[in-house]
């Protein structure tokens, strides 16, 4: 099981799931982001939803970095709490039907991935793990997956996908990372 899956699962079990509200064990920064988003007069717009997701992901990245540095021992649970907050969001208003934004190199917490225009992907840097992918009606399908996973956000910086149990967060790799 990869590190992000472990963090997300630990977070979901350890933090506790209380509807889509705020859990008393949620970190203060997450509670503040949730409250700010819920109080926003334009929270139902796609722009606001995307901005909220990006703020959540940046908080997740901060917690993930701190957890890897051994700072503030509960940061793994905090990563899970943020991932859970993302998983509770509705899908984008407009379906993502074009794969163009996904083509290229992406970093996850453990590996890099290269998505090719021909619908194949490889794990970087070893290039031995590989498969196929497609995007249809805001769902990401990998290999022979029949159900697909919801795409929460796909833009030039982030690819965030998963379901209500697990969220994957990829960041676009800078040019030259895998050349």
C-alpha positions, 0 to 999 in steps of 0.5 A: 500500500503506498504511503498516501493510501496509508495516510488517508486510511489512517486519517479516516479511521483516526479522525472519525467521520462526522457527516460533512461537518467539522470533527473536533479532532480536525486541525485548526487550519482545516476547521478555519478553511471549512468555516470560511468556505461554508460562510462564503456567499459564492460557495456554490460556484465552480471557481469557489469550489476549485479555490477551496480544493487548492487551499485544502491541498496546500494544507495537505502538502504542508502537513505531509511535509511536516509528517515526513520531517517528524514535526508535530506527531499527529500530522499523518492524521491531519493529512487524512482529515484534509483528504477526507474534506476533499472527498466530501466535495461535490464533483465539478459543475462541468464534466472533464471530458478532455485528457489534454491537461493530464498528459505529462509528468506528475508527482505523487507522494511516492512516485512520479507518473507520466501520462501519454496522449495514447492513453498509457501511463508509466511510473517514474523513474523506473518505467516498469510499472505501467497501465492504461487510462482514460477520462470520461464524464469527469471519471478517471479510469485506470487499466480495466477499472469499470467503475472509475473514480471521481475527478475532484480537480484537474488543472495545470497544477493538480490532478486530484481524484478518488472516491469517498474513501480515498483521495489521490493528490498529484502535482504537475512535475516541473520540467526536467524532473524525469528527463 
